[in-house]
Amino acid sequence: MKLRRAIAFSVLGIAASSSWAQSDLGFPRKVEAGSAFSVQLPGNGQGTLYIVGPGQAIKKDVQLGEAVSFPVGALPNAGHYVAILGGGESGSSEFDVVATGKAADLSFLAKPSRLPVGMRDGISGAVYVFDNYRNLITAPMQVQFELTNPAGAAQTRSVMTRYGAAWSEFDSTAQQGKANFAANADGASSVRVIRQVPGDPCAIKMTAAPAGQKIQLTTDPLRDCSGNAVPDGTIVTFTLAYNGAESTVDVPLKRGIAEVQMPAHAGAMISVASGVVLGNQIRWER
């Protein structure tokens, strides 16, 4: 950091000099990031070449009248650069270092990491495309998104980047389990895992049977609207209304069903629900 500041101040000093000659040094207007190139310098004798750009400053002692070479990787950061020559001959050039155009790495954000099955546009993915020097590639490039469900079936979508970014949305699949969400651009790829869980019960059906002085209430196995088993631990609420009073019992699913015993009252109305999903009602007449 101290070296870059010193070079920058030196460049400013040269630029402010009254003897500054406004001759162009002949640098190419565009240079691909990290590429090797050379520039034929004017004049005779010894000189000092300063190059300042994004996060980088270079100072080189050069022989005027000869070509100065920059090896592979010398200028890896994309952006606008200024080259200034001091010594027996003065001059300057401005040029741009641009991304290579070859994708080497993707920054892939996928969300959420967990969601219910069958949600429309429930999964979103955004990608930023970088070259091998971590420069954002702003030229349009095709990105392919692919969401593969637990059974191996895939949804695909191709999107062109805009200013280095591409994004897309997918419906969560109908099958619970881990879905692979992948993005690919020019051979560079990245994969995220999306956990798809069953949705709310599609319907709840309970049966009632006498159990001594109580009623045995049992649900059928609960499944979501895609046929996936609702996970154990999901709360099912049984409600018994009788003679103006009401009592409720919350029961977690075990092995896909919920069951409980409640007091038996002739004429009692019994209902069942899970979240916002209502099940059938039973009027107990015994």
N, C-alpha and C positions, 0 to 999 in steps of 0.2 A: 504494500500500500504506500509506504514512504517513497519507494522508487518511482511508482507511477505518478505520485504528486510532484516529485522533483522533475520528472520528465515533462509533465504538463506545464509546470511553471517555466521550464526552459523553452518550451514551444511558444508560450505566451510572450516570453522575452524576445524571441526571434521575430515573432509576428509584429511586435511593437517597434522593432528597430527601424530607424529612418532609412537604412540602406536596403530594406526589404524589396526584392525584385519580384514582381508578380508574374513570373514565368511558370508555365505548367510543366510538371515533371513527367507527364506521359503515363501515369498510372492508368490501368484499365478502369472503366467506369463501374464495372461489376466484377467481383471475384467470388467464386464459390468457396464457401467456408471450408477451411482446412486444405485447400488445394495449393499446389506448388505453382509459383509464377515468378517472373523476373521482369525488371524494368531497366531500360538503358538510361543512365543518368547523364545530364549535360555537364559541360565544363571540364576543367583539368585540376589536378591536385587532390588534396584531401578534403573531405567534408563529413558532416554528421547528418544522418537522416533520422527524423523523429516521426513516429506513427502513433497516433492516439485514436482510440475507438472505445466501444462499450466494454468496460471492465478490463481494458488492456492498454498498455503503453510500451512502445519499443524504441530503443535508442541504438543506432548502428553506426559505427565508423565505416565510411565508404570511400572508395576510390572514384573520383569523378571521371566521367567519360567512359566508364565501364558499366556493365550490367550488374545490378544487385539482385541476388536471388533470395527467394523466400521458400523454405522447404515445406513439405507436407505438414500440416498442423500448426503452422506459424500464426495464422489468423483464423482461429476456430469460431469466434463469436460473431454472429450476424449483427449488422448495424451499419451506421455511417462512420466513416473514418476520415481523418485528415493526415496527410503526409507533408512534412516540411523539411526542406533541405537547407542546411546552413554551412558556411565555409567559404571556399573560393567561388562558389556559385550558389545563388539562392533561388528558391522557387517553392511551389506547393502544388498539391493535388488533393482533390476530394474524391472519394470513391465509396462504394457500398459493398459490404460482404453479405452475401445472400445464403440462405439455407441450401443444402445440397440437393434437395428435391427427392432424395431417397429416404423413405421412412425407415427408422431404426428402432424407434421406441414409441409406445403409446402410453399416455396417461388416461386411464379408463376409470370413470366413476360410474358405478351402477347402484341403483337404490330402488326399493329398500332391500335389505339383506334377507328379510322374512316377510311374507304376506300370504293371505288366503288364496286359494285356487280360484280361477275363473273371474279375476278382476280385470275389467276393461281398462287398457292403458295403465295397468298397475305397476309395470316395470319400466323404468327409464334408464337410458345409458347415454353418457356424454364422453367424447374422445377428443384429446388433443394429440396431434401428430408431430413428432420431433425427429430430426436427423441424428446421426451418430455423434454430433457435437452438442446435442441438447438444444438446438435451435428450433423454434416453432416453424413448421413448414406452412407458409401462408398461401402458396399456390394451391388451386383446387386439386383435391385428391379423393378418390373413391374409398369409402370405408364400408365394409360389410359387417353388419350386426347379425348374430345368430343366437337364437334362444332354443336350447334343446331340452325337451321334457324328460322326466325319469324313464320313459319308455323308449327314448331315442329319437322320437319325431322332432323335427326342427322347423322353426319359423325363421325366415331370413329376410333381410331388408338392406338395400344398398343406398347409401347417402353420400353426396358430395360434400366435402368440407367447405366451410366458409371462414376465411381468415384463420385457418388452422384447426377449426373445431367442427365436429359433427355430432349430432344427437338423434335419438329415436326412442319410440315408446312401443311396448309390446303388452298384449294381454297375458296375464299369468295363465298357465296351462290348466287343464281340467284335472290333472293327476297330481296328487300330493307327492312330496319327495324333493330331492335336490335337482334343480335345473341349472345347466351350464349356460352362462351368458357370455358370449365371446365377441370380440371386435378384431377385425383384421384390416390392415391397410398396407398394400405394397409388400406383403410378406411379413410385416411386423404384426404381432398378435398379442392379445391379453385376454384372460378369462377370469370371470367372477362367478361365484356360486350363489344362487338364489334359493333360499329354503321356502318351499311352498307347502303350506299347511292347510288342512281342511277348513272349509268355511263354516258358517252357522248351520245348524241342522235344517234340512229342507222341510221336514215334517216330524212331528212327535206323536206317537200313538202309545197310550198306556192302557193296561188292563187292570181290573180290580177283582180280588177274590177274598172271601172271608178267611180270617186267621184268628179263630177264637173270638175274643171281644174286640178285635181290631180288623182293619182292612189292609190287605197286602196289595200295594200298588207297584206295578212293574212296567217299565217302558220296553218297547221293541228296540233292537239295536239302532242307534242314531247314526244317520249318514247325511252328508251335505248333498246339495243338488247335483253334484257331479258323481255321486256314488261313493265318495271317500268316507271311511269311518271317522266319525267325530272323536277326537282324542280323549282318553281317560283323563279325569280331572275336571272336565267341563261341568259346570254347575247346572243342575236341573232343579227347578222349584216346583214343589207340589203344594197346592193350596186347597184347604177344606173349609167351606162356608156352611155354617149351620146355625139356625135360630138367631140370625143377626150378628153372630160372632164369626171370626175368621182366624185360621191358624195356617202358618206356612212352614215348610221344611225345605232347606237347601241340601241337595244330595249330589256329590260328585259322581260322574260316570265311572264305573268299574267294569272292565271287559266289555265296553260298549253300551252298557245298559245302566239305568238308575232304578233303584227299588227302595221302598220305605213302607213302614207300617204306621197307619194313623187310626185314631179312634173311630169306631163304627157308630154312626148315628143315622137312623132311618130318615130319609129326606135330605141328607147332606149332599151338597154339590161339590164335586172335586174337579180341579183343573190342573194342568201341567204346562210349564213353559221353560224355555231356555233362552236367556237374553230377550230379544224382541220376537222370538218365534213362539207362537202359541200352539199347544197341542189340543187334543180332544177333551171334552168334558164328560164326566160320568155322574149320574144321579144315583146315589146309593139308597135302595128301597128296602133293604133287609133289616 
